[in-house]
Amino acid sequence: MVIELRTSRDKIVALLLLSSLAMLLAWMIVRPWAAAFAIPQLPHDPELLRAWRFHPEHPQYRHQHIGRIRQYSVGVQDYQEALKEYRMALGANPLSSRTWFDSARVHWWLGQDKEARDALGLALRFNPSSSRLRWEAALFQIQLEDYEGAITNLRHLVMTEPYQRRTYFTLIHTLMRPADFIETALPAETGIVSDYLDYLIRQEEVENGKVVWRRLTDLHPSVLDPRVALSYVNMMLEHRDLSEAVSAWGLLLRLRGIGGRADSLGNLVWNAGFERDETWGGGFDWRVGRSTGVEVGVSTSSSTEGARSLKIVFDGAHNPGLTAASQVVPVTPGSRYLLSSSIKTTGITTSSGPYLEVADFLDGRRYAVSESYIGDHPWSQLRIPFQVSAQTHAVVLKIRRDASQKLDNLTGGTAWIDQVSLQKIH
């Protein structure tokens, strides 16, 4: 469509209209840019700066920004003037939680603790869902020695900010004993309790970890995080609490839909043929050792049953002494057992090769040691009977290689181990 201007008057009106539109558009573009020159910079609060640049006529932003300058800028710092500016900002918007919080800080610096607490209370009242405000309030409440208020805010953050829970738990532990937090303030939600247990495990808090574990299993064991449960079993084993580890391991297996430890032939070794991956590397499953010059892992290249076996490869340039794999096995005190396994070697050099060992879980006393396999051996089976002491409730089954004491001690070659068994002899 073409608009035809027939008279000079029409042309003048059109030009005036276009000029007005152009000026309005220019003002909308230039206004925030021009306001930036009129507003002093306060880099630690870009949101406030942005608000004032787009609304320079708004008294709340102007007074709040000037108050910030008076509060934080060393050259013109004046707490009384800052407080005056904040009061004027609140006159324009009495619901501004950020202004109330800034006022609370100024009151505290002026030694007015009651006024600081009152202003902080209003800041939280007008914006209770702000995680940033809750966090800043918790830190400020510690300065005010309002530890109960700080814990209340941290507890709220624990419930609403799952990715920062470790930080909040750490601060909570500086304010109250873990046992008191568990008893009075730990939210009864499975995800939170699980994360807190994970935190306690990382902190090696054994006794408190037990309490939280029981709390967690009482809440909803069917949604238990297997990773956390396995870490808990590991911690109990590391601290030699066998009964607690066995109980937690049993629950973990039930949650994963896995059967018990012993198979139909009474083999007490878990993952005897190295076929499972669910709990590999933790709990009562195999734990693989590391050493320079050796690679240890599961292999599908050779086995006696199933598809896999444990493979140990020596590079021929080192003389490692290591436990290639180990597993804790609960036993009956004073009972007799039969250790058996299949082993194969190819080109194992030196006088020291892989062997199997059974030792006491607590004091390391050796109960059974197989021969050392060197050179080339096709799949063959070893069988060693032994008896544990009347005080032994668990043994550690190890696949080892000792460093050679010979001058020619660089070890090469490969070994495979499969179908490791520990059976009680009746």
VOPAGU-2260 file (C-alpha; in pm, 1 decimal, decimal comma):
REM VOPAGU-2260
SITE   aa  ch    i         X         Y         Z
SITE  MET   A    0       0,0       0,0       0,0
SITE  VAL   A    1     135,0     346,7     -93,7
SITE  ILE   A    2      30,7     658,6     101,7
SITE  GLU   A    3      13,9     960,0    -124,9
SITE  LEU   A    4      58,3    1300,4      41,0
SITE  ARG   A    5    -147,0    1549,4    -162,0
SITE  THR   A    6     -75,4    1878,7      24,6
SITE  SER   A    7     216,7    2050,9     201,8
SITE  ARG   A    8      22,8    2034,5     528,1
SITE  ASP   A    9       0,8    1654,4     497,9
SITE  LYS   A   10     375,8    1639,1     436,7
SITE  ILE   A   11     452,5    1849,2     744,6
SITE  VAL   A   12     229,0    1636,6     968,4
SITE  ALA   A   13     388,5    1318,8     836,5
SITE  LEU   A   14     738,5    1455,0     894,1
SITE  LEU   A   15     650,9    1559,2    1249,6
SITE  LEU   A   16     506,7    1214,7    1322,2
SITE  LEU   A   17     812,0    1038,9    1183,5
SITE  SER   A   18    1043,9    1267,9    1377,6
SITE  SER   A   19     855,5    1197,9    1700,4
SITE  LEU   A   20     875,6     824,9    1645,0
SITE  ALA   A   21    1247,0     848,7    1567,4
SITE  MET   A   22    1313,9    1052,1    1882,7
SITE  LEU   A   23    1115,9     807,2    2097,1
SITE  LEU   A   24    1305,3     514,3    1951,4
SITE  ALA   A   25    1638,2     690,7    2002,0
SITE  TRP   A   26    1550,5     769,5    2365,0
SITE  MET   A   27    1459,9     406,1    2432,9
SITE  ILE   A   28    1797,2     300,2    2291,3
SITE  VAL   A   29    2009,7     572,5    2449,7
SITE  ARG   A   30    1834,4     587,9    2788,9
SITE  PRO   A   31    2002,5     285,9    2954,8
SITE  TRP   A   32    2336,8     382,4    2795,0
SITE  ALA   A   33    2311,5     741,0    2918,3
SITE  ALA   A   34    2200,3     630,3    3262,4
SITE  ALA   A   35    2517,5     425,0    3293,5
SITE  PHE   A   36    2722,4     747,6    3293,8
SITE  ALA   A   37    2508,0     901,0    3566,8
SITE  ILE   A   38    2524,1     599,5    3798,6
SITE  PRO   A   39    2847,2     533,3    3988,5
SITE  GLN   A   40    2975,7     181,1    3946,5
SITE  LEU   A   41    2924,2     -72,7    4224,7
SITE  PRO   A   42    3039,4    -397,3    4064,0
SITE  HIS   A   43    2934,3    -634,5    4341,8
SITE  ASP   A   44    2560,0    -582,1    4270,2
SITE  PRO   A   45    2503,1    -584,4    3892,2
SITE  GLU   A   46    2129,5    -656,1    3933,2
SITE  LEU   A   47    2074,7    -327,4    4116,4
SITE  LEU   A   48    2275,5    -137,5    3856,8
SITE  ARG   A   49    2073,5    -293,7    3577,8
SITE  ALA   A   50    1744,9    -203,3    3747,5
SITE  TRP   A   51    1846,5     161,5    3791,3
SITE  ARG   A   52    1976,7     196,0    3435,9
SITE  PHE   A   53    1643,0      84,4    3296,2
SITE  HIS   A   54    1437,8     278,1    3554,9
SITE  PRO   A   55    1649,4     584,0    3649,6
SITE  GLU   A   56    1341,6     770,4    3773,0
SITE  HIS   A   57    1256,0     505,2    4035,6
SITE  PRO   A   58    1342,7     636,9    4385,0
SITE  GLN   A   59    1393,9     291,6    4538,0
SITE  TYR   A   60    1681,5     198,2    4305,9
SITE  ARG   A   61    1842,3     543,0    4332,7
SITE  HIS   A   62    1838,6     552,7    4712,7
SITE  GLN   A   63    1934,5     187,8    4748,0
SITE  HIS   A   64    2230,8     230,1    4515,7
SITE  ILE   A   65    2352,6     542,5    4692,2
SITE  GLY   A   66    2308,2     357,8    5021,4
SITE  ARG   A   67    2526,0      78,9    4889,5
SITE  ILE   A   68    2797,6     327,3    4795,5
SITE  ARG   A   69    2783,4     482,8    5144,1
SITE  GLN   A   70    2794,4     137,3    5298,2
SITE  TYR   A   71    3075,6     -27,5    5102,2
SITE  SER   A   72    3291,5     236,2    4926,9
SITE  VAL   A   73    3590,5     315,5    5147,8
SITE  GLY   A   74    3635,5     670,6    5018,8
SITE  VAL   A   75    3281,4     788,4    5102,4
SITE  GLN   A   76    3181,0     532,9    5366,2
SITE  ASP   A   77    2921,2     666,2    5610,0
SITE  TYR   A   78    2691,5     413,6    5780,4
SITE  GLN   A   79    2444,8     676,5    5904,1
SITE  GLU   A   80    2405,4     818,5    5554,8
SITE  ALA   A   81    2370,0     466,6    5417,3
SITE  LEU   A   82    2092,8     395,5    5666,2
SITE  LYS   A   83    1917,1     721,1    5567,4
SITE  GLU   A   84    1926,8     621,6    5199,2
SITE  TYR   A   85    1792,4     274,6    5278,6
SITE  ARG   A   86    1502,6     427,2    5474,7
SITE  MET   A   87    1412,4     641,4    5175,0
SITE  ALA   A   88    1435,5     335,2    4948,3
SITE  LEU   A   89    1203,1     146,7    5184,4
SITE  GLY   A   90     967,2     443,1    5177,5
SITE  ALA   A   91     933,0     382,5    4804,5
SITE  ASN   A   92     911,4       2,7    4840,2
SITE  PRO   A   93     871,2    -131,1    5194,6
SITE  LEU   A   94     861,7    -491,9    5065,6
SITE  SER   A   95    1217,4    -491,8    4928,1
SITE  SER   A   96    1391,9    -781,4    5103,1
SITE  ARG   A   97    1731,4    -680,1    4963,4
SITE  THR   A   98    1700,2    -330,3    5112,4
SITE  TRP   A   99    1595,6    -471,7    5448,4
SITE  PHE   A  100    1896,2    -703,9    5442,3
SITE  ASP   A  101    2134,4    -419,1    5359,4
SITE  SER   A  102    1979,5    -217,7    5643,9
SITE  ALA   A  103    2035,5    -508,8    5879,6
SITE  ARG   A  104    2405,2    -515,4    5791,6
SITE  VAL   A  105    2439,0    -141,4    5855,8
SITE  HIS   A  106    2260,5    -169,6    6191,4
SITE  TRP   A  107    2503,7    -445,4    6291,6
SITE  TRP   A  108    2806,7    -237,3    6193,0
SITE  LEU   A  109    2662,2      44,7    6404,2
SITE  GLY   A  110    2634,8    -191,2    6701,3
SITE  GLN   A  111    2253,6    -202,7    6686,4
SITE  ASP   A  112    2204,1    -580,1    6714,0
SITE  LYS   A  113    1830,6    -573,1    6791,1
SITE  GLU   A  114    1756,8    -349,8    6494,3
SITE  ALA   A  115    1977,1    -573,3    6279,5
SITE  ARG   A  116    1782,5    -884,9    6381,9
SITE  ASP   A  117    1449,0    -710,3    6321,2
SITE  ALA   A  118    1552,7    -591,1    5974,2
SITE  LEU   A  119    1685,9    -935,3    5884,6
SITE  GLY   A  120    1359,4   -1091,7    5995,5
SITE  LEU   A  121    1166,8    -862,1    5760,5
SITE  ALA   A  122    1404,2    -941,8    5472,2
SITE  LEU   A  123    1334,1   -1313,9    5514,6
SITE  ARG   A  124     961,8   -1254,0    5563,4
SITE  PHE   A  125     925,1   -1066,7    5234,0
SITE  ASN   A  126    1128,1   -1314,6    5025,0
SITE  PRO   A  127    1137,8   -1652,0    5201,6
SITE  SER   A  128    1197,2   -1853,2    4882,6
SITE  SER   A  129    1525,6   -1687,1    4783,2
SITE  SER   A  130    1811,4   -1934,3    4828,7
SITE  ARG   A  131    2068,3   -1657,6    4792,7
SITE  LEU   A  132    1903,1   -1456,0    5067,9
SITE  ARG   A  133    1875,2   -1763,1    5292,9
SITE  TRP   A  134    2246,3   -1837,4    5249,5
SITE  GLU   A  135    2354,1   -1477,3    5316,3
SITE  ALA   A  136    2116,6   -1462,1    5611,1
SITE  ALA   A  137    2264,2   -1780,7    5760,8
SITE  LEU   A  138    2616,3   -1639,7    5740,7
SITE  PHE   A  139    2497,8   -1308,2    5888,6
SITE  GLN   A  140    2312,5   -1486,8    6169,2
SITE  ILE   A  141    2636,8   -1657,8    6267,7
SITE  GLN   A  142    2789,8   -1311,4    6307,1
SITE  LEU   A  143    2485,7   -1210,7    6512,4
SITE  GLU   A  144    2535,7   -1529,6    6720,9
SITE  ASP   A  145    2183,6   -1632,3    6623,4
SITE  TYR   A  146    2284,4   -1994,7    6567,1
SITE  GLU   A  147    1930,0   -2128,3    6585,2
SITE  GLY   A  148    1824,1   -1893,0    6306,9
SITE  ALA   A  149    2127,5   -1989,8    6098,6
SITE  ILE   A  150    2046,8   -2358,4    6133,8
SITE  THR   A  151    1684,5   -2292,6    6034,9
SITE  ASN   A  152    1798,0   -2126,0    5712,6
SITE  LEU   A  153    2058,0   -2394,6    5641,0
SITE  ARG   A  154    1796,8   -2663,6    5698,2
SITE  HIS   A  155    1572,8   -2489,8    5443,7
SITE  LEU   A  156    1862,9   -2480,3    5195,9
SITE  VAL   A  157    1932,6   -2850,0    5252,2
SITE  MET   A  158    1574,6   -2922,2    5148,3
SITE  THR   A  159    1566,4   -2690,4    4846,0
SITE  GLU   A  160    1923,4   -2690,0    4707,5
SITE  PRO   A  161    2032,5   -3054,9    4662,4
SITE  TYR   A  162    2347,7   -2975,6    4464,5
SITE  GLN   A  163    2496,1   -2766,8    4747,3
SITE  ARG   A  164    2409,4   -2994,0    5037,6
SITE  ARG   A  165    2769,1   -3084,7    5116,4
SITE  THR   A  166    2849,6   -2715,3    5173,2
SITE  TYR   A  167    2546,6   -2672,4    5398,3
SITE  PHE   A  168    2625,4   -2987,4    5597,6
SITE  THR   A  169    2979,5   -2861,5    5654,4
SITE  LEU   A  170    2855,7   -2529,4    5792,8
SITE  ILE   A  171    2591,6   -2700,8    6006,2
SITE  HIS   A  172    2865,5   -2915,1    6162,8
SITE  THR   A  173    3042,5   -2598,3    6275,5
SITE  LEU   A  174    2727,4   -2486,2    6457,2
SITE  MET   A  175    2609,4   -2807,0    6622,5
SITE  ARG   A  176    2719,2   -3161,9    6688,0
SITE  PRO   A  177    2623,6   -3410,5    6415,2
SITE  ALA   A  178    2436,7   -3619,9    6673,5
SITE  ASP   A  179    2221,1   -3318,4    6766,2
SITE  PHE   A  180    2154,5   -3236,5    6400,3
SITE  ILE   A  181    2046,7   -3595,1    6337,1
SITE  GLU   A  182    1822,5   -3592,6    6641,2
SITE  THR   A  183    1657,7   -3251,5    6601,9
SITE  ALA   A  184    1701,4   -3099,8    6255,9
SITE  LEU   A  185    1772,3   -3360,9    5987,2
SITE  PRO   A  186    1471,6   -3359,3    5749,5
SITE  ALA   A  187    1301,7   -3698,9    5723,0
SITE  GLU   A  188    1328,6   -3719,3    5342,9
SITE  THR   A  189    1503,0   -4015,3    5181,6
SITE  GLY   A  190    1712,3   -3810,8    4937,1
SITE  ILE   A  191    1835,8   -3573,1    5207,2
SITE  VAL   A  192    1914,9   -3851,9    5454,4
SITE  SER   A  193    2098,3   -4041,9    5180,6
SITE  ASP   A  194    2307,1   -3736,8    5088,7
SITE  TYR   A  195    2383,6   -3675,6    5455,5
SITE  LEU   A  196    2495,2   -4037,1    5498,7
SITE  ASP   A  197    2720,2   -3997,5    5195,1
SITE  TYR   A  198    2865,4   -3683,1    5356,3
SITE  LEU   A  199    2926,6   -3863,8    5687,5
SITE  ILE   A  200    3097,6   -4151,1    5505,7
SITE  ARG   A  201    3333,7   -3905,5    5335,1
SITE  GLN   A  202    3406,0   -3752,1    5677,0
SITE  GLU   A  203    3470,0   -4096,4    5833,4
SITE  GLU   A  204    3190,8   -4033,7    6087,0
SITE  VAL   A  205    3139,4   -4399,9    6171,5
SITE  GLU   A  206    2907,0   -4387,7    6472,8
SITE  ASN   A  207    2689,1   -4109,0    6336,1
SITE  GLY   A  208    2689,9   -4291,0    6002,3
SITE  LYS   A  209    2537,9   -4595,0    6172,3
SITE  VAL   A  210    2258,2   -4384,2    6319,3
SITE  VAL   A  211    2179,1   -4223,9    5982,5
SITE  TRP   A  212    2196,1   -4563,1    5808,0
SITE  ARG   A  213    1928,6   -4696,0    6041,7
SITE  ARG   A  214    1724,1   -4380,7    5986,9
SITE  LEU   A  215    1757,1   -4425,7    5611,3
SITE  THR   A  216    1663,8   -4794,4    5607,3
SITE  ASP   A  217    1365,2   -4724,3    5831,8
SITE  LEU   A  218    1239,9   -4450,4    5599,3
SITE  HIS   A  219    1224,3   -4619,4    5260,0
SITE  PRO   A  220    1481,8   -4892,1    5191,8
SITE  SER   A  221    1340,2   -4970,1    4848,9
SITE  VAL   A  222    1473,7   -4639,0    4709,2
SITE  LEU   A  223    1813,0   -4665,1    4877,0
SITE  ASP   A  224    2096,6   -4540,1    4655,3
SITE  PRO   A  225    2314,1   -4849,6    4587,2
SITE  ARG   A  226    2624,2   -4633,5    4552,5
SITE  VAL   A  227    2579,0   -4490,2    4902,8
SITE  ALA   A  228    2492,8   -4833,1    5044,1
SITE  LEU   A  229    2811,6   -4980,2    4896,2
SITE  SER   A  230    3016,6   -4692,6    5039,7
SITE  TYR   A  231    2861,2   -4761,7    5378,8
SITE  VAL   A  232    2959,5   -5129,7    5359,7
SITE  ASN   A  233    3313,5   -5022,1    5266,8
SITE  MET   A  234    3335,7   -4788,7    5565,7
SITE  MET   A  235    3215,7   -5060,0    5802,9
SITE  LEU   A  236    3475,3   -5303,0    5665,9
SITE  GLU   A  237    3751,8   -5044,5    5689,5
SITE  HIS   A  238    3661,4   -4991,3    6055,4
SITE  ARG   A  239    3635,0   -5366,9    6117,0
SITE  ASP   A  240    3264,1   -5363,9    6203,7
SITE  LEU   A  241    3190,8   -5696,2    6038,6
SITE  SER   A  242    2834,9   -5750,7    6161,4
SITE  GLU   A  243    2720,6   -5406,8    6043,7
SITE  ALA   A  244    2890,7   -5458,9    5706,8
SITE  VAL   A  245    2728,4   -5801,0    5660,1
SITE  SER   A  246    2383,1   -5663,0    5746,2
SITE  ALA   A  247    2416,7   -5367,1    5506,2
SITE  TRP   A  248    2555,5   -5592,7    5232,4
SITE  GLY   A  249    2257,7   -5824,7    5262,9
SITE  LEU   A  250    2016,4   -5532,4    5223,8
SITE  LEU   A  251    2210,3   -5403,0    4922,9
SITE  LEU   A  252    2190,4   -5741,2    4751,0
SITE  ARG   A  253    1816,3   -5770,0    4817,4
SITE  LEU   A  254    1757,1   -5423,6    4672,9
SITE  ARG   A  255    1947,9   -5522,4    4359,7
SITE  GLY   A  256    1757,9   -5849,0    4334,9
SITE  ILE   A  257    2072,4   -6055,1    4383,4
SITE  GLY   A  258    2081,9   -6381,1    4576,5
SITE  GLY   A  259    2285,4   -6454,3    4888,2
SITE  ARG   A  260    2657,1   -6517,2    4918,1
SITE  ALA   A  261    2682,5   -6896,4    4903,9
SITE  ASP   A  262    2593,0   -7078,6    4581,4
SITE  SER   A  263    2424,1   -7418,7    4553,7
SITE  LEU   A  264    2757,1   -7591,7    4625,5
SITE  GLY   A  265    2820,0   -7389,1    4939,8
SITE  ASN   A  266    3087,7   -7162,3    4789,8
SITE  LEU   A  267    3125,4   -6860,0    5019,2
SITE  VAL   A  268    3322,2   -6652,8    4766,6
SITE  TRP   A  269    3118,9   -6374,1    4609,0
SITE  ASN   A  270    3154,1   -6340,5    4230,0
SITE  ALA   A  271    3368,0   -6656,3    4223,4
SITE  GLY   A  272    3393,0   -6661,6    3844,2
SITE  PHE   A  273    3434,6   -6281,7    3800,0
SITE  GLU   A  274    3111,3   -6266,1    3598,8
SITE  ARG   A  275    2932,8   -5987,3    3793,1
SITE  ASP   A  276    2979,7   -5611,9    3769,7
SITE  GLU   A  277    2712,3   -5472,5    4007,2
SITE  THR   A  278    2930,7   -5454,4    4317,5
SITE  TRP   A  279    3276,8   -5495,6    4164,1
SITE  GLY   A  280    3545,8   -5309,3    4356,6
SITE  GLY   A  281    3359,3   -5271,7    4685,9
SITE  GLY   A  282    3181,4   -5440,3    4973,2
SITE  PHE   A  283    3232,9   -5816,4    4987,1
SITE  ASP   A  284    3312,4   -5833,1    4615,7
SITE  TRP   A  285    3661,8   -5839,6    4463,8
SITE  ARG   A  286    3884,1   -5535,2    4509,6
SITE  VAL   A  287    4160,3   -5496,5    4252,8
SITE  GLY   A  288    4508,8   -5377,2    4347,5
SITE  ARG   A  289    4737,4   -5153,7    4144,3
SITE  SER   A  290    5114,0   -5155,0    4094,2
SITE  THR   A  291    5360,7   -5027,1    3835,6
SITE  GLY   A  292    5428,7   -5286,1    3570,5
SITE  VAL   A  293    5105,9   -5484,3    3619,5
SITE  GLU   A  294    4761,9   -5472,6    3459,3
SITE  VAL   A  295    4480,7   -5645,1    3649,0
SITE  GLY   A  296    4128,4   -5681,6    3515,3
SITE  VAL   A  297    3849,8   -5902,4    3391,2
SITE  SER   A  298    3919,9   -6092,5    3070,7
SITE  THR   A  299    3708,7   -6287,0    2820,3
SITE  SER   A  300    4010,4   -6441,6    2646,1
SITE  SER   A  301    4024,6   -6756,1    2861,6
SITE  SER   A  302    3810,6   -6915,4    3136,0
SITE  THR   A  303    3710,6   -7253,2    3277,3
SITE  GLU   A  304    3342,3   -7173,1    3331,7
SITE  GLY   A  305    3127,9   -6883,8    3217,3
SITE  ALA   A  306    3265,4   -6609,7    2995,4
SITE  ARG   A  307    3520,7   -6435,6    3214,9
SITE  SER   A  308    3818,9   -6476,8    3443,7
SITE  LEU   A  309    4066,4   -6251,8    3626,1
SITE  LYS   A  310    4368,1   -6166,9    3411,1
SITE  ILE   A  311    4704,1   -6043,4    3543,7
SITE  VAL   A  312    4958,5   -5913,9    3290,4
SITE  PHE   A  313    5320,3   -5837,6    3390,7
SITE  ASP   A  314    5511,1   -5604,8    3155,4
SITE  GLY   A  315    5856,1   -5765,8    3199,3
SITE  ALA   A  316    6022,0   -5439,4    3307,7
SITE  HIS   A  317    5941,5   -5433,3    3681,5
SITE  ASN   A  318    5950,2   -5648,2    3993,8
SITE  PRO   A  319    5615,1   -5573,6    4156,6
SITE  GLY   A  320    5492,2   -5708,2    4485,7
SITE  LEU   A  321    5117,1   -5666,1    4506,0
SITE  THR   A  322    4778,7   -5801,3    4599,0
SITE  ALA   A  323    4619,0   -5825,7    4255,7
SITE  ALA   A  324    4271,6   -5891,9    4398,3
SITE  SER   A  325    4122,8   -5951,9    4740,9
SITE  GLN   A  326    3787,9   -6024,4    4903,8
SITE  VAL   A  327    3658,2   -6037,5    5262,1
SITE  VAL   A  328    3471,9   -6362,5    5337,6
SITE  PRO   A  329    3275,6   -6417,3    5663,9
SITE  VAL   A  330    3346,0   -6756,5    5821,2
SITE  THR   A  331    3240,4   -6960,3    6126,5
SITE  PRO   A  332    3496,3   -6944,2    6410,4
SITE  GLY   A  333    3697,9   -7261,9    6462,9
SITE  SER   A  334    3570,6   -7428,6    6143,0
SITE  ARG   A  335    3757,4   -7608,8    5864,9
SITE  TYR   A  336    3745,5   -7488,3    5504,1
SITE  LEU   A  337    3866,3   -7589,6    5160,9
SITE  LEU   A  338    4020,8   -7324,2    4933,6
SITE  SER   A  339    4018,0   -7415,2    4564,4
SITE  SER   A  340    4067,2   -7230,4    4236,1
SITE  SER   A  341    4165,3   -7275,1    3872,7
SITE  ILE   A  342    4478,1   -7099,6    3749,5
SITE  LYS   A  343    4660,0   -7072,0    3416,9
SITE  THR   A  344    4992,0   -6903,0    3336,3
SITE  THR   A  345    5186,5   -6818,4    3021,5
SITE  GLY   A  346    5549,3   -6708,3    3027,7
SITE  ILE   A  347    5567,7   -6601,1    3393,7
SITE  THR   A  348    5937,0   -6518,4    3447,4
SITE  THR   A  349    6150,6   -6508,2    3765,6
SITE  SER   A  350    6112,9   -6736,1    4067,0
SITE  SER   A  351    5805,8   -6555,1    4202,9
SITE  GLY   A  352    5464,0   -6587,1    4041,7
SITE  PRO   A  353    5098,6   -6543,9    4136,8
SITE  TYR   A  354    4956,8   -6743,6    4428,9
SITE  LEU   A  355    4647,1   -6753,2    4653,5
SITE  GLU   A  356    4644,9   -6674,9    5024,0
SITE  VAL   A  357    4387,7   -6678,2    5307,1
SITE  ALA   A  358    4454,4   -6450,0    5605,9
SITE  ASP   A  359    4264,8   -6345,9    5918,3
SITE  PHE   A  360    4050,2   -6035,2    5861,6
SITE  LEU   A  361    4156,6   -5871,3    6189,0
SITE  ASP   A  362    4514,4   -5969,9    6266,8
SITE  GLY   A  363    4641,6   -6083,1    5922,9
SITE  ARG   A  364    4743,6   -6430,8    6041,4
SITE  ARG   A  365    4794,8   -6663,4    5743,8
SITE  TYR   A  366    4576,4   -6973,5    5729,2
SITE  ALA   A  367    4649,0   -7099,0    5376,4
SITE  VAL   A  368    4905,9   -7025,2    5105,3
SITE  SER   A  369    4919,7   -7194,2    4764,7
SITE  GLU   A  370    5226,8   -7259,1    4555,7
SITE  SER   A  371    5360,7   -6982,1    4332,1
SITE  TYR   A  372    5285,6   -7037,5    3961,5
SITE  ILE   A  373    5566,3   -6952,6    3718,3
SITE  GLY   A  374    5645,8   -7044,9    3360,1
SITE  ASP   A  375    5368,3   -7202,7    3150,7
SITE  HIS   A  376    5078,8   -7392,6    3307,2
SITE  PRO   A  377    4753,0   -7498,3    3139,1
SITE  TRP   A  378    4436,3   -7461,9    3342,5
SITE  SER   A  379    4489,8   -7655,3    3665,1
SITE  GLN   A  380    4317,6   -7664,2    4001,2
SITE  LEU   A  381    4465,6   -7596,9    4342,1
SITE  ARG   A  382    4305,8   -7726,6    4664,1
SITE  ILE   A  383    4415,3   -7630,5    5016,8
SITE  PRO   A  384    4231,4   -7731,0    5337,7
SITE  PHE   A  385    4274,8   -7515,3    5647,9
SITE  GLN   A  386    4112,9   -7430,4    5980,5
SITE  VAL   A  387    4043,6   -7084,5    6126,8
SITE  SER   A  388    4084,6   -6995,4    6492,6
SITE  ALA   A  389    3803,7   -6983,2    6745,6
SITE  GLN   A  390    3818,8   -6600,5    6735,3
SITE  THR   A  391    3804,8   -6561,4    6356,4
SITE  HIS   A  392    3477,2   -6437,1    6206,7
SITE  ALA   A  393    3612,2   -6338,5    5863,8
SITE  VAL   A  394    3912,0   -6402,1    5640,2
SITE  VAL   A  395    4063,6   -6211,0    5351,4
SITE  LEU   A  396    4111,6   -6412,1    5033,8
SITE  LYS   A  397    4401,3   -6269,3    4830,9
SITE  ILE   A  398    4553,9   -6324,8    4487,8
SITE  ARG   A  399    4912,4   -6211,1    4535,4
SITE  ARG   A  400    5257,1   -6189,7    4384,9
SITE  ASP   A  401    5566,5   -6120,7    4599,2
SITE  ALA   A  402    5862,9   -5919,4    4475,2
SITE  SER   A  403    6147,5   -6149,0    4375,6
SITE  GLN   A  404    6473,3   -6132,6    4573,7
SITE  LYS   A  405    6676,2   -6270,0    4282,1
SITE  LEU   A  406    6912,2   -6055,5    4075,9
SITE  ASP   A  407    6716,2   -6141,4    3761,9
SITE  ASN   A  408    6381,1   -6023,5    3899,2
SITE  LEU   A  409    6197,3   -5842,8    3616,7
SITE  THR   A  410    5865,2   -6018,3    3577,6
SITE  GLY   A  411    5676,1   -6077,8    3255,2
SITE  GLY   A  412    5398,3   -6306,4    3141,3
SITE  THR   A  413    5026,2   -6350,5    3201,6
SITE  ALA   A  414    4814,3   -6535,6    3457,4
SITE  TRP   A  415    4442,1   -6615,3    3461,8
SITE  ILE   A  416    4242,7   -6712,5    3772,3
SITE  ASP   A  417    3888,2   -6849,8    3765,9
SITE  GLN   A  418    3627,9   -7018,2    3986,2
SITE  VAL   A  419    3773,8   -6929,3    4324,8
SITE  SER   A  420    3598,6   -7126,2    4599,8
SITE  LEU   A  421    3589,3   -7136,2    4977,9
SITE  GLN   A  422    3374,9   -7416,9    5118,7
SITE  LYS   A  423    3315,6   -7524,7    5474,9
SITE  ILE   A  424    3426,9   -7882,4    5541,7
SITE  HIS   A  425    3175,7   -8070,7    5754,4
